[in-house]
Amino acid sequence: MLGIPMAVARFNYRFARLPFQLIEDIGATRLDEGAALRLGYERMLIYCDRAAALLLHDESAAMRARDLREQTNPARIALVLEQRQAELREHVKDADEVQLLRGHRAKFMHRHQAFRGETPPRS
């Protein structure tokens, strides 16, 4: 009973997806593989294809989603690794700044205690 309506819905999805595929083929492929715009656009296509595969029982949409995900995996992994390296550099920079400030504070405390005539505590 649902065979014909589902087939029509699958056809409509494939027809509605044509402009998006054209944009991907012409525009998105000109962008760098790691470009955020390209990765976001391809992720949107993956989500649409997954939804069509689930709701319309469309095997070709499931295969397109799987293929596109496999194609974009290296770029997404590289982007995540770059972000983690940037976070690590920031963390190291912050730790260095904390050490510098601790050194300045220790010098200040030593000078302050000398000014007040106190003996600095022995460590």
Phi, psi and omega in degrees: 000321181272359184300309183290313178299322179293321178296320178293319179295319177297317178299316179298321178296314180298321179292318180291336181278344182306313178298323179294322177294321178297317177299318179295314183294322185266310188270310187292328181289343177280343178279157176299145183300333181263005181295137183298321180298316180294315180297321178295317179296316180293325176296320178298318178296320178299314179297318179297315180294321177296318179297317179296320180297320182285311186282325185255002182053048185258105181293325180293325176293321178296318178293320178298317179297315180296315180296317180293322178296316178296325180291324184268351182305310182302319180293319180293321178294317178298320179296317179296318179296320177298318179296319179294320178295320178296319178296320179295318177299318178296320179296316179296318178299316179297319179296320177297319179295322178297316179298318179298315179296323177296321177296317177298319180295318179297318177297316179300313182298319179297313180294321180296316179293323178294321179296321182278355179082014179271153174271135180293145178294144180275136181262000000 
